[in-house]
């Protein structure tokens, strides 16, 4: 899993992220969410969370349910991603709870 998440990070860093944020922000948020789910090391996980924060700001996602709706509109595997959604949202918005 570490090799996979490292490869995702390296690929995204090599890409034109500005263009991706402009043309495919929802897809990029989905990729970052999946990467955050799989990232086991703190540095990689932190990178995904920082980038995911940028995406939620860009897309004006203010509630966990809005993030879930976006993920569902693309590809959301309930059994795989549901356990991570709450945890990732809390990491993105410490102190806010589930609001």
Rosetta blueprint (number, residue, H / E / L):
1 X L
2 X H
3 X H
4 X H
5 X H
6 X H
7 X H
8 X H
9 X H
10 X H
11 X H
12 X H
13 X H
14 X H
15 X L
16 X L
17 X H
18 X H
19 X H
20 X H
21 X H
22 X H
23 X H
24 X L
25 X H
26 X H
27 X H
28 X H
29 X H
30 X H
31 X H
32 X H
33 X H
34 X H
35 X H
36 X H
37 X H
38 X H
39 X L
40 X L
41 X L
42 X H
43 X H
44 X H
45 X H
46 X H
47 X H
48 X H
49 X H
50 X H
51 X H
52 X H
53 X H
54 X H
55 X H
56 X H
57 X H
58 X H
59 X L
60 X L
61 X L
62 X L
63 X L
64 X H
65 X H
66 X H
67 X H
68 X H
69 X H
70 X H
71 X H
72 X H
73 X H
74 X H
75 X L
76 X L
77 X L
78 X H
79 X H
80 X H
81 X H
82 X H
83 X H
84 X H
85 X H
86 X H
87 X H
88 X H
89 X H
90 X H
91 X H
92 X H
93 X L
94 X L
95 X L
96 X L
97 X L
98 X L
99 X L
